[in-house]
Amino acid sequence: MTPTLFAQQPMPAGIEHEKAPVPPSKFLNVTFQGRVTTMKVDDLLALPQVTVHVHNVHRNTDETYTGPLLADVLARAGLMANKETEPLVLHSSVIATGTDHYFVLYSAAEVEPMFSRSQVIVAVMKSGLPNTEGGMIQLINTDGARPARWVHGLTDINVMSISPTQH
């Protein structure tokens, strides 16, 4: 028998896995190359919207979220993916942080449609309504087996880039 580092124990029958809601995020700060771009929910709604259908294993429910692609939010902050910026995208990481200080790490390439088939969105709507349950602004991805890399109450995105000459 091989031990596992993180064994997931089943919840006893009748016990729900519910956490208190996170403080709502009223705006999103995106930091890229020393510049901060602040976006409110209305700014996020003004970007092209994408709707994704995901399965939330924590609740064992199918859920629908709508918001702009994270790639479009990053482009608004200055990280636009194209042939000329391909090395920058490939050498950048994205750290997304919520109001509860929970954070996740993505490579910039995995959130960019030019490189990835999965979708990562900045959700502002859930089931067609304002996303109050997810802290107003939430990061959702379609490729996770579970929502461990979703961020409720998304408030900060920091893009960190490494120049190939820095190794």
BELDAWO-V436342 format. One record per helix or strand. SS is the DSSP state (alpha for helix, beta for strand). FROM is the first residue (numbers start at 0). LEN is the number of residues. If there is no record, write none. Layout:
# BELDAWO-V436342
SS	FROM	LEN
SS	FROM	LEN
This chain:
# BELDAWO-V436342
beta	26	6
beta	34	6
alpha	40	6
beta	49	7
beta	60	9
alpha	69	7
alpha	85	5
beta	91	7
beta	102	5
alpha	108	3
beta	119	7
beta	128	2
beta	137	4
alpha	146	3
beta	150	1
beta	153	8
alpha	163	3
